[in-house]
């Protein structure tokens, strides 16, 4: 039970607060939010990329391709966070 509370607090601090700062803040707050969100997305890219490679090597190609697509989507989101221009729209 305590683990769920701790996980919820971590998700709130690492994801929700930077998103609020990114959309509602300006200046230094927005810059800090961009840096935190970029770090979070880079960790996601690394984890999904490695696990996707492992899945492809283990002949689970559908899972591997799906995880590689998640990593590509994270790259597009990082581009949007820093430029403010969605790449695909």
KAWOKA-V91207 format. One record per residue. RES is the residue in three letters. OMEGA is omega in whole degrees, 0 to 359 (999 if undefined). NEAR is the number of other ideal C-beta (glycine too) atoms within 10 Angstrom. D_FIRST is the distance of its C-alpha to the first C-alpha in Angstrom with 1 decimal. Layout:
res=(RES:RES)
omega=(OMEGA:OMEGA)
near=(NEAR:NEAR)
d_first=(D_FIRST:D_FIRST)
This chain:
res=(UNK:UNK:UNK:UNK:UNK:UNK:UNK:UNK:UNK:UNK:UNK:UNK:UNK:UNK:UNK:UNK:UNK:UNK:UNK:UNK:UNK:UNK:UNK:UNK:UNK:UNK:UNK:UNK:UNK:UNK:UNK:UNK:UNK:UNK:UNK:UNK:UNK:UNK:UNK:UNK:UNK:UNK:UNK:UNK:UNK:UNK:UNK:UNK:UNK:UNK:UNK:UNK:UNK:UNK:UNK:UNK:UNK:UNK:UNK:UNK:UNK:UNK:UNK:UNK:UNK:UNK:UNK:UNK:UNK:UNK:UNK:UNK:UNK:UNK:UNK:UNK:UNK:UNK:UNK:UNK:UNK:UNK:UNK:UNK:UNK:UNK:UNK:UNK:UNK)
omega=(179:179:179:177:180:178:177:178:179:178:179:183:187:185:187:180:175:177:177:178:180:184:185:185:177:177:184:180:179:179:179:178:178:181:180:179:177:178:179:180:177:176:178:178:180:182:181:178:179:181:176:177:178:179:179:179:181:178:173:190:181:178:181:179:177:180:176:177:176:178:178:178:177:176:178:178:177:177:180:180:186:181:184:181:175:187:187:185:999)
near=(5:6:7:8:9:10:10:11:10:10:11:10:11:14:13:11:14:23:12:12:19:17:9:10:15:8:7:9:14:16:13:15:20:17:13:18:20:16:12:15:18:13:12:15:18:12:13:21:16:12:16:21:13:13:19:16:10:10:8:14:12:9:15:19:13:13:21:17:12:16:18:13:15:20:13:13:17:17:14:14:17:12:9:7:8:10:10:7:5)
d_first=(0.0:3.8:5.4:5.4:6.7:8.9:10.1:11.0:12.8:14.6:15.7:16.9:18.8:20.3:21.2:21.3:23.1:25.7:26.4:27.0:29.2:31.0:31.9:32.5:33.5:36.8:38.3:36.1:32.9:33.6:34.7:31.5:29.4:31.7:31.2:27.4:27.4:30.0:28.0:24.9:27.3:29.1:26.0:25.4:29.1:29.1:26.2:27.5:31.0:30.4:28.4:31.0:33.7:32.1:31.9:35.5:36.6:34.9:36.8:33.9:35.9:34.2:30.8:32.6:34.6:31.6:29.8:33.0:33.4:30.0:31.2:34.5:32.8:30.8:34.2:35.7:32.9:33.6:37.3:36.6:34.4:37.3:40.3:39.2:41.0:39.3:41.1:41.2:42.1)
